[in-house]
Amino acid sequence: MPLFIKIIFLFFATIFVVAALLMLVAPLKYPKLLAGFLNGRVIRRQATERDKAFAIRTQALIALTCGALFAFFLWTLS
């Protein structure tokens, strides 16, 4: 596998894992930073801040899974 492809997978894995960890730890603290990772319709549909935080954490688990799959794919092809 070319080095360029490995770097791309490593980049995406790192970005997804870091963003997911930020969403899990502080779901309502960095809204502008995490806006690209969140589904806006889901967030607007929630009535309370607690429900918004729960929706963000659920999306964080999905992003963490995507980052882990990128890392696993990179590891298997190395």
C-alpha positions as CSV (number, residue, x, y, z in Angstrom):
1,M,0.0,0.0,0.0
2,P,1.4,3.4,-0.9
3,L,2.6,5.7,1.9
4,F,0.3,8.5,0.7
5,I,-2.8,6.3,1.3
6,K,-1.5,5.3,4.8
7,I,-1.0,8.9,5.7
8,I,-4.6,9.7,4.6
9,F,-6.1,6.9,6.7
10,L,-4.0,7.9,9.7
11,F,-5.1,11.5,9.3
12,F,-8.8,10.5,9.2
13,A,-8.5,8.1,12.1
14,T,-6.8,10.8,14.2
15,I,-9.4,13.5,13.3
16,F,-12.4,11.2,14.0
17,V,-11.0,9.9,17.3
18,V,-10.0,13.3,18.6
19,A,-13.4,14.9,17.7
20,A,-15.3,11.9,19.2
21,L,-13.4,12.2,22.4
22,L,-14.2,16.0,22.6
23,M,-17.8,15.2,21.9
24,L,-17.9,12.6,24.7
25,V,-16.1,14.7,27.3
26,A,-17.6,18.1,26.7
27,P,-20.5,17.8,24.3
28,L,-21.8,21.4,24.6
29,K,-18.6,23.3,25.1
30,Y,-17.2,23.5,21.5
31,P,-20.2,23.8,19.2
32,K,-18.4,25.6,16.4
33,L,-15.5,23.2,16.4
34,L,-17.7,20.1,16.3
35,A,-20.3,21.5,13.9
36,G,-19.0,19.6,10.9
37,F,-19.3,16.3,12.8
38,L,-22.8,16.8,14.2
39,N,-26.1,16.3,12.5
40,G,-27.9,19.7,12.9
41,R,-31.4,18.4,12.5
42,V,-30.9,16.0,15.3
43,I,-29.6,18.7,17.6
44,R,-32.4,21.2,16.8
45,R,-35.0,18.5,17.4
46,Q,-34.0,18.1,21.1
47,A,-35.9,20.2,23.6
48,T,-33.5,20.3,26.6
49,E,-29.8,20.7,27.0
50,R,-29.6,17.2,28.6
51,D,-31.2,15.7,25.4
52,K,-28.8,17.7,23.2
53,A,-25.8,16.4,25.2
54,F,-27.2,12.8,24.9
55,A,-27.6,13.2,21.1
56,I,-24.1,14.6,20.8
57,R,-22.6,11.7,22.8
58,T,-24.5,9.2,20.6
59,Q,-23.0,10.8,17.5
60,A,-19.6,10.8,19.2
61,L,-19.8,7.0,19.6
62,I,-20.5,6.7,15.8
63,A,-17.5,9.0,15.1
64,L,-15.3,7.0,17.4
65,T,-16.3,3.8,15.6
66,C,-15.5,5.4,12.3
67,G,-12.1,6.5,13.5
68,A,-11.4,3.1,15.0
69,L,-12.3,1.4,11.7
70,F,-9.9,3.7,9.8
71,A,-7.2,2.8,12.2
72,F,-8.0,-0.9,12.1
73,F,-7.9,-0.8,8.2
74,L,-4.6,1.0,8.3
75,W,-3.2,-1.6,10.8
76,T,-4.4,-4.6,8.7
77,L,-2.8,-3.3,5.5
78,S,0.5,-2.3,7.1
